[in-house]
Each structure stands twice: as C-alpha cells, then as structure tokens.
Amino acid sequence: MAYSLKIIIASTRPGRKGPSIAAWVHEVSKKNEFFDIEMLDLAAINLPFLDEPEHPRLQKYTKEHTKQWSEMINGADAFIIVTCEYNFGYPAALKNALDFLYNEWNNKPVGFVSYGGVAAGTRSVQQLKQIVTALNMMPIAASVNIPFFTKHIDEAGKFTGDETLTKSLNGMLAELEKWTAALQPLRTK
Ligand SMILES: Cc1cc2nc3c(=O)[nH]c(=O)nc-3n(C[C@H](O)[C@H](O)[C@H](O)COP(=O)(O)O)c2cc1C
C-alpha cells in the first residue's frame, strides 16, 4: 500500500503563483511510486480564522469546516508545503490552517518547497520548521528553495523547474520516503 502524501498550497491571494509551482511539484512527485499524492489548496479549502472554542488536542470540533479539514489531514502520512514568503515570514493562512488541528499533524514528516526573491522563501521555511515541531511533526532538512522563481514561469503561467530544482525535489522526496516509513509505528499507536 502506498503512503499518502499531501501537497499543501499555502498562499491564498487572488493572482497568486503558488498553484503553478505546486503543479510542477505534483508532476514530479507523482512519478514516485511510494506515495499516493493529493493536492490541498488552502484558497479552495477556505478556512475562516480559527473559530473553535476548545484546544484542537481535544478534537471537540464544533464546525463542519474543521471536521472536513481534520479528515483531510488525518488521512495523510506526509506533507509537502509549497510556500511563499510575505515580509520575511510564512503566510498567515498557513499558520491558521496549522493551528486548527493538533493530533492530525502528529508524527508526520513535512518537506518544504519555497519560492521568492533572492532569499528564495528560506526565511519563511526556517520559521515554519520551528512551528511544525510544536505539532509533533518532523520537518526534514532537505528542501527545495527557488530564488527569483518568476524566471521559471512561462507566458501561459506554467512553472517548469530546471534540472537543479528537479534533482533537489527528487532528493527531498527520497528523504520524505525514509521519514514516512520510519515514523509509521508512531502513527499507528
Ligand atoms: C504581502 C507581500 C509580501 C512579500 N514579501 C516578500 C518577502 O518577504 N520575500 C520575498 O522573497 N518576496 C516577497 N514578496 C513577493 C513574493 O515572493 C511574490 O509576490 C510571490 O508571488 C508570492 O507568492 P504567491 O504569488 O503564491 O502569493 C511579497 C509579496 C507580497 C504580496
């Protein structure tokens, strides 16, 4: 049985570039037979600001959107978060989506694909690594960081990673495979 890998698109604004980068991540990742892959687009999922009265650890969800989000994340074994950088940090919509749940994230590895200007979104990723550990996730060291990402986007809006980026993504997938299998005993407890 293949493990479930979910690719999360973190940016939500109109005109965002996140989906085109995530489409490339999906295209490369689906060649990997270890994972069944699904895309989770935070713009389409459209969570409101956290509106649950209890701590997510208790899983006493009162809202239908939380129950649906819980189901989506519960079903995953591993994640790739495709994130931009806003003002040297991660997008607020992503933090909100992470905060909605707790147990559902536990014992799952996460790899990051970031994009931006000269810093390639790395400041956003460094902050996220700290945050995901509070959710008992395993942020893997291998990542894909894309500087000046617009040069890889054609007139039709399609992002195509070059050889270096593709190699880096395949390296990250190999690391994700290792951690997904290694953490499996913890997820079944
Ligand atoms: C509010 C805002 C803040 C930004 N701050 C940064 C930044 O700190 N570093 C960076 O590399 N790019 C920054 N940018 C440029 C983004 O890299 C670029 O707009 C990118 O397309 C954002 O991802 P998105 O299109 O998926 O929303 C910022 C863009 C916005 C809209």
The ligand as a Gaussian input file, in Angstrom:
#p B3LYP/6-31G(d) Opt

LIG

0 1
 C        2.484000      40.975000       1.113000
 C        3.679000      40.503000       0.350000
 C        4.905000      40.443000       0.962000
 C        6.010000      39.937000       0.279000
 N        7.195000      39.785000       0.943000
 C        8.195000      39.102000       0.345000
 C        9.354000      38.716000       1.091000
 O        9.497000      38.990000       2.257000
 N       10.306000      38.000000       0.463000
 C       10.193000      37.631000      -0.863000
 O       11.095000      36.957000      -1.375000
 N        9.126000      38.002000      -1.597000
 C        8.118000      38.708000      -1.016000
 N        7.002000      39.052000      -1.733000
 C        6.969000      38.731000      -3.161000
 C        6.517000      37.288000      -3.348000
 O        7.655000      36.439000      -3.390000
 C        5.691000      37.104000      -4.618000
 O        4.655000      38.056000      -4.671000
 C        5.086000      35.710000      -4.695000
 O        4.382000      35.608000      -5.921000
 C        4.152000      35.447000      -3.513000
 O        3.598000      34.157000      -3.594000
 P        2.089000      33.949000      -4.114000
 O        2.055000      34.511000      -5.507000
 O        1.863000      32.465000      -4.123000
 O        1.191000      34.703000      -3.186000
 C        5.883000      39.540000      -1.071000
 C        4.647000      39.654000      -1.696000
 C        3.548000      40.085000      -1.007000
 C        2.206000      40.133000      -1.699000

